[in-house]
Amino acid sequence: FSLFAKPYALKDIVDFNNIEGVLVGYQNSTIAQQKAGELIFGALAAKGRLPVSAHEEFPVNSGEFLPSLRRLGYSMPEGVGMDRYKLARVDSLVQIGLDSLMFPGAQVLVARKGKVIYNKGFGRPTYTSERMVDEDYLYDLASLTKILATLPIIMKMEEEGQIGLNTTFGELIPSYADSELKDVTVLKALSHYGRLPAWIAFYLSTLNKKRKPSPEFYRNRPADGFSIKVTEGMYLTDAYKDSIYDRIGRQELKSNRYRYSDVAYYVLKHYIENTYDRGLDELANEFLFKPLGTNYTMFNPLNVLPKNRIAPTEIDNYYRYQVVRGYVHDMGAAMQGGVGGHAGLFSNANDVAKIMQMYLQGGYYGGVRFLNSRTVEKFNKCYFCHKNVRRGVGFDKPQLVEKGPTCGCTSHRSFGHSGFTGTYTWADPDAEIVYVFLSNRTFPSSTNRLLVKSELRTRIQRAIYDAIVE
């Protein structure tokens, strides 16, 4: 029971037998209601005491102490040592992106010291939409899937002894025991130092001579043996799932240098699903999304939400030949029914921030211990910096040279990732900052690289750090 009035109003309540608890907000104001909500959900600790005797049940100095569950709360920038006027530079930078046609719309969130101080939607889902993007809109996260869905499961499996950083692909997948991939370790693969190919264009082998989906591989409705839904009216043969893993097993290792690769996440997804005999989407939802309260984070969002709540990613004229909206943009993930270890996740900035805050807090969030802090530290470490490989285990890390994935103003302990569709998130334990940028820069065409060339995402990051005053 929440009371947004002076404590004396409690005298008017005859019976408290069916009331488990009372929260006194003192005044019926927006700020009082907001803080009450944060306290109820665990973002704030309860430590107040009544200054007066308000009822025989509640004498002076009555009050219960409830610790914070360390959920994200909300604050003005000044409450966490930031200057709101300097932070307003973010608005201007995003507007430059919109005006320059880098993307039709975006979401930007900034949190510091466990408080969200900036969370806005900008623009529209397409350049011709009437609807504006708000904070609840969903975006295709692309490669953010790696650190927001697949990696936490791998980290938990490592804690439980089901996988190790020195486990080889030959040990994970028995059919790879005689392949060139047999000695590639989880550590090297997730650090992008495993000599794996950058990308395998699986979809190309399923097109006919006119570069259209071949009837040999696809049907326009579900049929016997064709149940893998790629997109609307496009179902892939079930037999192709094994073909993907067989083809990976036949790959030749590349030269021994840093090479960003999606391939490890196909292998790890295969191992995860074989181990638990369940889909990656189910496992991620059960282990992470549901207990974390990320209610808008999901694979295949059209199972839950209408299309008009999801930003489109591209007008595809090379594979699906339709507007891709609500289905994963990445072709390899689409050929796995929308659930890839490397892509397929949809979310909004607020939910992404919750997962990043969980990492920032050493694997703890909302009263739940998801991961041991030592595990987070182990994976958030650059093991091959001496080889000019900046990556952690799954996480991207700050650049070792002048240019790279950050503004150059983050700490060495910071970590994050970017995504092909125009997404980016970064967390910094030293500055206690979480930054999320989501967009659909690939709409209407993924050939639009203006966002990448402009370095707008890291320019926004610089503006965030410039706004820190204490």
C-alpha positions as CSV (number, residue, x, y, z in Angstrom):
1,F,0.0,0.0,0.0
2,S,1.5,3.4,-1.1
3,L,0.4,6.6,0.6
4,F,1.1,9.8,-1.2
5,A,0.2,12.1,1.6
6,K,1.3,13.0,5.1
7,P,1.7,10.1,7.6
8,Y,-1.3,11.4,9.6
9,A,-3.6,10.1,6.8
10,L,-2.8,6.6,8.1
11,K,-5.2,7.4,11.0
12,D,-8.1,7.1,8.6
13,I,-7.3,3.4,7.8
14,V,-9.3,1.2,10.2
15,D,-7.7,-2.2,9.5
16,F,-4.2,-3.1,8.3
17,N,-4.7,-6.9,8.5
18,N,-4.8,-7.4,4.7
19,I,-2.0,-4.9,4.0
20,E,1.5,-6.5,3.9
21,G,3.4,-3.2,3.9
22,V,3.0,0.6,3.8
23,L,5.1,3.0,1.9
24,V,4.7,6.7,2.8
25,G,5.5,9.1,0.0
26,Y,4.6,12.2,1.9
27,Q,3.3,14.1,-1.2
28,N,1.3,13.3,-4.4
29,S,4.0,14.5,-6.8
30,T,5.5,12.9,-9.9
31,I,8.9,12.6,-8.2
32,A,7.4,10.9,-5.2
33,Q,5.5,8.4,-7.3
34,Q,8.6,7.7,-9.4
35,K,10.8,7.1,-6.4
36,A,8.1,4.9,-4.8
37,G,8.2,2.8,-7.9
38,E,11.9,2.5,-7.8
39,L,11.8,1.5,-4.1
40,I,9.1,-1.1,-4.7
41,F,11.1,-2.7,-7.5
42,G,14.4,-2.7,-5.7
43,A,16.2,0.2,-7.4
44,L,16.3,2.1,-4.1
45,A,16.9,1.0,-0.5
46,A,14.2,1.7,2.0
47,K,15.7,3.2,5.1
48,G,13.3,6.0,6.3
49,R,11.7,6.4,9.7
50,L,8.4,8.1,10.6
51,P,9.1,11.5,12.2
52,V,5.8,11.4,14.0
53,S,3.4,8.9,15.5
54,A,0.8,8.4,12.7
55,H,-1.2,5.5,14.1
56,E,-1.1,3.1,17.0
57,E,0.4,0.6,14.6
58,F,3.0,3.1,13.5
59,P,4.6,5.0,16.3
60,V,7.4,7.6,15.8
61,N,10.6,6.1,14.4
62,S,8.7,3.2,12.8
63,G,10.3,1.9,9.6
64,E,11.7,-1.2,7.9
65,F,15.1,-1.3,6.3
66,L,15.1,-3.0,2.9
67,P,18.4,-3.1,0.9
68,S,18.5,-2.1,-2.7
69,L,18.3,-5.0,-5.1
70,R,20.6,-3.0,-7.4
71,R,18.2,-2.6,-10.3
72,L,18.5,0.4,-12.6
73,G,16.8,3.4,-11.2
74,Y,16.3,6.9,-12.6
75,S,17.9,10.2,-11.8
76,M,18.6,13.7,-13.1
77,P,22.1,14.0,-14.5
78,E,23.2,16.2,-11.6
79,G,22.3,13.4,-9.2
80,V,25.1,11.2,-10.6
81,G,27.7,13.9,-11.2
82,M,26.9,14.9,-14.8
83,D,26.0,18.2,-16.4
84,R,22.7,18.1,-18.2
85,Y,23.6,21.0,-20.5
86,K,26.7,19.2,-21.7
87,L,24.7,16.0,-22.0
88,A,22.3,17.8,-24.4
89,R,25.1,17.6,-27.0
90,V,23.8,14.0,-27.5
91,D,20.6,15.3,-28.9
92,S,22.5,17.5,-31.4
93,L,24.7,14.6,-32.6
94,V,21.7,12.2,-33.1
95,Q,20.0,15.0,-35.1
96,I,23.0,15.2,-37.3
97,G,22.7,11.5,-37.9
98,L,19.0,11.9,-38.8
99,D,19.6,14.9,-41.1
100,S,22.5,13.2,-42.8
101,L,20.3,10.1,-43.5
102,M,22.6,7.8,-41.5
103,F,19.5,6.1,-40.1
104,P,15.8,6.8,-40.0
105,G,15.4,6.5,-36.3
106,A,17.3,5.6,-33.1
107,Q,17.2,5.1,-29.4
108,V,19.9,6.3,-27.0
109,L,20.3,5.5,-23.3
110,V,22.8,6.6,-20.8
111,A,23.1,5.3,-17.2
112,R,25.6,6.2,-14.5
113,K,26.0,4.8,-11.0
114,G,23.0,2.6,-11.5
115,K,20.7,5.4,-12.6
116,V,19.3,6.0,-16.1
117,I,19.8,9.7,-16.8
118,Y,19.0,9.8,-20.5
119,N,16.6,7.6,-22.5
120,K,15.2,8.9,-25.7
121,G,13.8,7.8,-29.0
122,F,14.6,9.8,-32.2
123,G,13.2,9.9,-35.7
124,R,11.0,7.3,-37.3
125,P,11.2,3.5,-38.1
126,T,11.4,4.4,-41.8
127,Y,12.0,7.6,-43.6
128,T,8.3,7.8,-44.7
129,S,6.7,6.6,-41.4
130,E,4.2,8.8,-39.6
131,R,4.9,7.1,-36.3
132,M,7.8,8.3,-34.2
133,V,10.3,6.0,-32.5
134,D,9.7,5.8,-28.7
135,E,11.6,4.1,-25.9
136,D,9.7,0.9,-26.2
137,Y,10.4,0.3,-29.9
138,L,12.3,-2.9,-30.7
139,Y,15.5,-3.0,-32.9
140,D,17.3,-5.9,-34.4
141,L,20.5,-6.1,-32.3
142,A,22.6,-8.0,-34.8
143,S,25.9,-9.0,-33.1
144,L,24.9,-7.6,-29.7
145,T,23.3,-11.0,-29.5
146,K,26.7,-12.5,-28.9
147,I,27.2,-10.8,-25.6
148,L,23.6,-10.4,-24.5
149,A,22.4,-14.0,-25.1
150,T,25.0,-16.5,-26.1
151,L,28.0,-15.3,-24.0
152,P,26.2,-15.3,-20.6
153,I,25.1,-18.9,-21.2
154,I,28.7,-19.9,-22.0
155,M,29.9,-18.0,-18.9
156,K,27.5,-20.0,-16.8
157,M,28.5,-23.3,-18.4
158,E,32.1,-22.4,-17.7
159,E,31.3,-21.8,-14.0
160,E,29.6,-25.2,-13.9
161,G,32.5,-27.0,-15.6
162,Q,30.7,-27.9,-18.8
163,I,33.1,-25.9,-20.9
164,G,36.4,-24.3,-20.4
165,L,38.4,-21.5,-22.1
166,N,40.9,-24.2,-23.3
167,T,38.2,-26.6,-24.5
168,T,38.7,-27.3,-28.2
169,F,36.1,-27.4,-31.0
170,G,37.0,-31.1,-31.4
171,E,35.9,-31.7,-27.8
172,L,32.7,-29.7,-28.2
173,I,31.6,-31.2,-31.5
174,P,32.7,-34.8,-32.0
175,S,32.3,-34.6,-35.8
176,Y,35.1,-31.9,-35.8
177,A,37.6,-34.3,-34.2
178,D,39.3,-34.9,-37.6
179,S,38.8,-31.4,-39.0
180,E,41.2,-28.5,-39.2
181,L,39.1,-26.9,-36.5
182,K,39.7,-29.6,-33.9
183,D,42.4,-27.7,-32.0
184,V,40.7,-24.2,-32.0
185,T,40.0,-23.3,-28.4
186,V,37.1,-21.4,-27.0
187,L,39.5,-18.7,-25.7
188,K,41.0,-18.1,-29.1
189,A,37.7,-18.4,-31.0
190,L,35.9,-15.9,-28.8
191,S,38.9,-13.6,-28.8
192,H,38.7,-13.6,-32.7
193,Y,42.2,-15.1,-32.8
194,G,41.2,-18.6,-33.7
195,R,42.1,-18.5,-37.5
196,L,38.4,-18.9,-38.4
197,P,36.9,-17.4,-41.5
198,A,35.2,-14.1,-41.0
199,W,31.9,-15.1,-42.5
200,I,30.3,-17.9,-44.5
201,A,27.6,-16.9,-46.9
202,F,25.4,-20.0,-46.5
203,Y,22.5,-18.5,-48.2
204,L,24.3,-18.2,-51.6
205,S,24.3,-22.0,-52.1
206,T,20.5,-22.1,-51.8
207,L,19.9,-19.6,-54.7
208,N,19.3,-20.6,-58.3
209,K,21.0,-19.3,-61.3
210,K,18.8,-16.2,-61.3
211,R,20.0,-15.6,-57.6
212,K,16.5,-16.3,-56.3
213,P,15.6,-18.8,-53.6
214,S,15.7,-22.3,-55.2
215,P,12.6,-24.5,-54.9
216,E,15.0,-27.3,-54.0
217,F,15.6,-25.6,-50.6
218,Y,12.5,-23.4,-50.0
219,R,8.7,-23.6,-49.9
220,N,6.4,-20.6,-49.6
221,R,4.4,-22.3,-46.8
222,P,5.3,-24.8,-44.2
223,A,5.4,-28.4,-45.6
224,D,6.7,-31.8,-44.6
225,G,10.5,-31.3,-44.2
226,F,10.3,-27.6,-44.7
227,S,9.6,-26.0,-41.3
228,I,12.5,-23.5,-40.8
229,K,10.8,-20.1,-41.2
230,V,13.3,-17.7,-42.7
231,T,10.8,-14.9,-43.2
232,E,7.2,-14.4,-44.3
233,G,6.3,-17.0,-47.0
234,M,9.8,-18.5,-47.0
235,Y,10.5,-21.9,-45.3
236,L,13.9,-23.6,-45.5
237,T,14.4,-27.4,-45.7
238,D,15.0,-28.9,-42.3
239,A,18.0,-30.8,-43.8
240,Y,19.9,-27.6,-44.2
241,K,20.6,-27.3,-40.4
242,D,23.1,-30.1,-40.5
243,S,24.6,-28.7,-43.8
244,I,25.5,-25.5,-41.9
245,Y,27.6,-27.4,-39.3
246,D,29.0,-29.8,-41.9
247,R,30.2,-26.9,-44.0
248,I,31.8,-25.2,-40.9
249,G,33.7,-28.4,-40.2
250,R,35.2,-28.4,-43.7
251,Q,36.6,-24.9,-43.4
252,E,40.3,-24.4,-43.7
253,L,42.0,-22.3,-41.0
254,K,43.2,-18.9,-42.0
255,S,46.5,-17.1,-41.2
256,N,47.3,-16.6,-37.6
257,R,46.1,-13.0,-37.0
258,Y,43.2,-11.1,-35.6
259,R,40.1,-11.7,-37.7
260,Y,36.6,-10.9,-36.6
261,S,34.4,-14.0,-37.1
262,D,30.9,-15.1,-36.5
263,V,31.7,-18.8,-37.0
264,A,32.5,-19.5,-33.3
265,Y,29.0,-18.6,-32.3
266,Y,27.5,-21.1,-34.7
267,V,29.7,-23.8,-33.1
268,L,28.9,-22.7,-29.5
269,K,25.2,-22.5,-30.2
270,H,25.3,-26.0,-31.5
271,Y,27.1,-27.2,-28.4
272,I,24.7,-25.3,-26.0
273,E,21.6,-26.8,-27.7
274,N,23.1,-30.3,-27.8
275,T,24.1,-30.1,-24.1
276,Y,20.7,-29.0,-22.8
277,D,18.5,-30.4,-25.6
278,R,16.7,-27.1,-25.8
279,G,16.8,-24.0,-28.0
280,L,19.2,-21.1,-27.3
281,D,16.1,-18.8,-27.3
282,E,14.4,-20.9,-24.5
283,L,17.6,-21.1,-22.5
284,A,18.4,-17.4,-22.7
285,N,14.9,-16.5,-21.7
286,E,14.9,-18.9,-18.7
287,F,18.4,-18.1,-17.4
288,L,18.6,-14.4,-18.1
289,F,15.8,-12.4,-19.7
290,K,12.9,-13.5,-17.5
291,P,14.6,-13.2,-14.1
292,L,16.3,-10.0,-15.2
293,G,13.0,-8.4,-16.2
294,T,14.0,-7.7,-19.8
295,N,10.5,-8.2,-21.1
296,Y,11.2,-6.7,-24.5
297,T,14.2,-8.8,-25.3
298,M,13.5,-11.8,-27.5
299,F,14.2,-13.8,-30.6
300,N,11.4,-13.9,-33.2
301,P,9.5,-11.0,-31.7
302,L,6.6,-11.4,-34.1
303,N,5.5,-14.3,-32.0
304,V,4.6,-11.7,-29.3
305,L,4.4,-8.2,-30.9
306,P,2.9,-6.6,-34.0
307,K,5.2,-5.5,-36.8
308,N,4.5,-1.8,-36.1
309,R,6.4,-2.1,-32.8
310,I,9.6,-3.3,-34.5
311,A,12.0,-1.3,-36.7
312,P,12.5,-2.7,-40.2
313,T,16.1,-3.5,-41.2
314,E,16.2,-3.6,-45.0
315,I,14.4,-3.8,-48.3
316,D,16.1,-7.1,-49.2
317,N,16.7,-7.5,-53.0
318,Y,19.3,-10.3,-52.8
319,Y,17.9,-13.1,-50.7
320,R,14.4,-12.7,-49.2
321,Y,13.1,-10.1,-51.7
322,Q,10.9,-8.3,-49.3
323,V,11.0,-5.8,-46.4
324,V,12.7,-7.5,-43.5
325,R,10.7,-6.5,-40.4
326,G,10.4,-8.5,-37.3
327,Y,12.5,-11.2,-38.8
328,V,16.3,-11.3,-38.2
329,H,18.3,-9.4,-40.8
330,D,21.4,-11.7,-40.7
331,M,21.0,-14.4,-43.3
332,G,22.8,-17.1,-41.3
333,A,20.6,-16.6,-38.3
334,A,17.5,-16.5,-40.5
335,M,18.4,-19.9,-41.9
336,Q,18.4,-21.1,-38.3
337,G,14.8,-20.0,-37.8
338,G,15.7,-16.6,-36.5
339,V,17.8,-17.9,-33.6
340,G,21.5,-17.6,-34.1
341,G,24.3,-17.6,-31.6
342,H,25.7,-14.5,-33.3
343,A,22.5,-12.7,-34.3
344,G,18.7,-12.8,-33.9
345,L,18.0,-10.9,-30.7
346,F,15.6,-8.0,-30.7
347,S,15.3,-5.5,-27.9
348,N,15.1,-1.8,-26.8
349,A,17.8,0.4,-25.2
350,N,16.3,0.0,-21.7
351,D,16.5,-3.8,-21.7
352,V,20.0,-3.8,-23.2
353,A,21.1,-1.5,-20.4
354,K,19.8,-3.9,-17.8
355,I,22.0,-6.7,-19.1
356,M,25.0,-4.4,-19.4
357,Q,24.4,-3.2,-15.8
358,M,24.3,-6.8,-14.7
359,Y,27.8,-7.3,-16.1
360,L,28.9,-3.9,-14.6
361,Q,27.8,-5.2,-11.2
362,G,29.8,-8.3,-11.5
363,G,27.0,-10.6,-12.5
364,Y,24.4,-9.4,-10.0
365,Y,21.1,-7.6,-10.7
366,G,17.7,-7.2,-9.1
367,G,18.5,-9.5,-6.1
368,V,19.7,-12.3,-8.4
369,R,23.3,-13.6,-8.8
370,F,23.4,-14.5,-12.5
371,L,27.2,-15.0,-12.7
372,N,30.1,-14.9,-10.3
373,S,32.1,-11.7,-10.4
374,R,35.3,-13.7,-11.1
375,T,33.7,-15.2,-14.2
376,V,32.8,-11.7,-15.5
377,E,36.4,-10.6,-14.9
378,K,37.8,-13.7,-16.6
379,F,35.8,-13.1,-19.7
380,N,36.4,-9.3,-19.6
381,K,40.1,-9.7,-20.2
382,C,42.3,-9.2,-23.2
383,Y,44.4,-12.4,-23.4
384,F,46.1,-11.5,-26.7
385,C,46.9,-7.8,-26.4
386,H,50.6,-8.7,-26.9
387,K,49.5,-10.0,-30.4
388,N,47.7,-6.8,-31.2
389,V,44.3,-8.4,-30.5
390,R,42.2,-6.1,-28.4
391,R,39.3,-8.4,-27.8
392,G,38.2,-10.0,-24.6
393,V,36.5,-13.4,-24.4
394,G,33.3,-12.5,-26.4
395,F,33.5,-8.8,-25.3
396,D,35.0,-6.1,-27.5
397,K,37.6,-4.0,-25.6
398,P,39.0,-0.5,-26.1
399,Q,41.4,0.1,-29.0
400,L,45.1,-0.7,-28.6
401,V,46.0,1.9,-31.3
402,E,44.6,5.3,-32.1
403,K,41.3,4.3,-33.8
404,G,38.9,1.6,-32.6
405,P,35.5,0.8,-31.1
406,T,35.4,3.6,-28.5
407,C,35.9,7.3,-28.2
408,G,39.3,6.7,-26.7
409,C,38.0,8.1,-23.4
410,T,36.9,4.9,-21.7
411,S,38.9,2.9,-19.2
412,H,40.8,-0.3,-20.1
413,R,38.3,-2.2,-18.0
414,S,35.4,-1.1,-20.2
415,F,33.7,-3.5,-22.6
416,G,30.9,-3.8,-25.1
417,H,30.1,-4.6,-28.7
418,S,28.6,-3.2,-31.9
419,G,26.1,-4.6,-34.4
420,F,25.8,-4.6,-38.2
421,T,22.3,-3.1,-38.2
422,G,23.6,0.1,-36.5
423,T,23.7,-0.9,-32.8
424,Y,26.2,-0.4,-30.1
425,T,26.5,-0.8,-26.3
426,W,29.4,-0.1,-23.9
427,A,29.9,-0.3,-20.2
428,D,32.7,1.2,-18.1
429,P,33.2,-0.1,-14.5
430,D,35.6,2.8,-13.7
431,A,33.2,5.6,-14.8
432,E,30.2,3.5,-13.9
433,I,28.6,4.3,-17.2
434,V,26.3,2.2,-19.5
435,Y,25.7,3.6,-23.0
436,V,23.3,2.1,-25.5
437,F,22.7,3.2,-29.1
438,L,20.2,1.3,-31.3
439,S,19.3,2.2,-34.9
440,N,18.4,0.6,-38.2
441,R,21.1,2.2,-40.3
442,T,20.6,-0.7,-42.8
443,F,17.2,0.5,-43.8
444,P,16.4,0.8,-46.7
445,S,19.8,-0.6,-47.8
446,S,22.6,-2.2,-45.8
447,T,25.0,-0.5,-48.3
448,N,24.5,2.7,-46.3
449,R,27.7,3.0,-44.3
450,L,27.3,6.7,-43.3
451,L,26.9,5.8,-39.7
452,V,30.1,3.7,-39.7
453,K,32.1,6.3,-41.6
454,S,31.0,9.2,-39.4
455,E,31.9,7.4,-36.1
456,L,28.8,9.0,-34.7
457,R,28.3,6.3,-32.1
458,T,31.6,7.0,-30.5
459,R,31.2,10.7,-30.9
460,I,28.1,10.4,-28.8
461,Q,30.1,8.4,-26.3
462,R,32.7,11.2,-26.2
463,A,29.9,13.7,-25.4
464,I,28.7,11.5,-22.6
465,Y,32.1,11.4,-21.0
466,D,32.6,15.2,-21.5
467,A,29.4,15.7,-19.4
468,I,31.0,14.1,-16.3
469,V,31.7,16.7,-13.7
470,E,32.4,14.5,-10.7
